[in-house]
Amino acid sequence: MHLSDTEDFAIQAKVAGLLGAEIYDDLFDSVSFAEVDQDVLLAYVNDAGKADDIESMYCFEISAAAETVLKRKIELVMVLPRALVH
């Protein structure tokens, strides 16, 4: 299921609220939450290093925000560099 812009922005806003502006602005500046496949949320970011950091350090907060917005269970968050997708 591809996420709408509204769902993407809502998840971003909730994550920013959970993490605070400093962390969010540093790591999540180019993130987009793009789709859900079963219980996996896929997100894309411009920088591969940031993708690794986001996925390893903040998957719990992202899944909690996404579950609230999408009203469905998210078991796994995968953050991929955009270079691998396009």
C-alpha positions as CSV (number, residue, x, y, z in Angstrom):
1,M,0.0,0.0,0.0
2,H,1.5,3.3,-1.1
3,L,1.1,6.0,1.5
4,S,-0.5,9.3,0.6
5,D,1.3,12.6,1.1
6,T,-1.0,13.3,4.1
7,E,0.0,9.9,5.7
8,D,3.7,10.5,5.0
9,F,3.6,14.0,6.5
10,A,1.5,12.9,9.5
11,I,4.1,10.2,10.3
12,Q,6.9,12.7,9.9
13,A,5.1,15.1,12.3
14,K,4.6,12.4,14.9
15,V,8.2,11.2,14.7
16,A,9.4,14.8,15.1
17,G,7.2,15.2,18.1
18,L,8.6,12.0,19.7
19,L,12.3,12.7,18.9
20,G,12.4,16.5,19.2
21,A,13.4,19.1,16.6
22,E,17.2,18.7,16.9
23,I,17.4,15.0,16.3
24,Y,14.6,15.1,13.7
25,D,16.2,18.0,11.7
26,D,19.6,16.3,11.8
27,L,18.7,12.8,10.6
28,F,15.2,13.0,9.0
29,D,15.6,16.0,6.7
30,S,15.1,14.0,3.5
31,V,13.0,11.1,4.8
32,S,9.8,10.0,3.1
33,F,7.6,7.2,4.4
34,A,6.4,5.6,1.2
35,E,4.6,2.4,1.6
36,V,3.5,-0.5,3.8
37,D,3.9,-4.1,2.7
38,Q,2.0,-6.4,5.1
39,D,3.5,-5.2,8.4
40,V,6.7,-3.6,7.0
41,L,7.0,0.2,6.6
42,L,9.4,1.4,3.9
43,A,11.0,4.7,4.1
44,Y,13.5,6.4,1.9
45,V,16.2,8.9,2.7
46,N,18.9,10.6,0.5
47,D,22.0,9.6,2.6
48,A,22.9,5.9,3.1
49,G,24.6,6.7,6.5
50,K,21.5,8.4,7.8
51,A,19.4,5.4,6.5
52,D,21.4,3.1,8.7
53,D,21.3,5.4,11.7
54,I,17.5,6.0,11.5
55,E,16.8,2.3,11.0
56,S,19.0,1.1,13.9
57,M,18.3,3.8,16.4
58,Y,14.7,5.0,15.9
59,C,12.7,2.1,14.4
60,F,10.6,1.8,17.6
61,E,9.5,5.5,17.5
62,I,8.8,5.3,13.8
63,S,6.7,2.2,14.1
64,A,4.8,3.7,17.0
65,A,4.1,6.9,15.0
66,A,3.1,4.9,11.9
67,E,0.8,2.7,13.8
68,T,-1.0,5.7,15.2
69,V,-1.4,7.3,11.8
70,L,-2.2,4.2,9.8
71,K,-4.2,2.4,12.5
72,R,-2.4,-0.9,11.7
73,K,0.4,-2.9,13.2
74,I,4.0,-2.2,12.0
75,E,6.5,-4.9,12.9
76,L,9.5,-3.7,10.9
77,V,10.8,-0.4,9.6
78,M,13.1,-0.5,6.6
79,V,14.9,2.7,5.7
80,L,16.6,2.6,2.3
81,P,18.8,5.1,0.5
82,R,17.0,6.6,-2.4
83,A,19.9,5.7,-4.7
84,L,19.1,2.0,-4.3
85,V,15.4,2.6,-5.2
86,H,15.5,4.8,-8.3
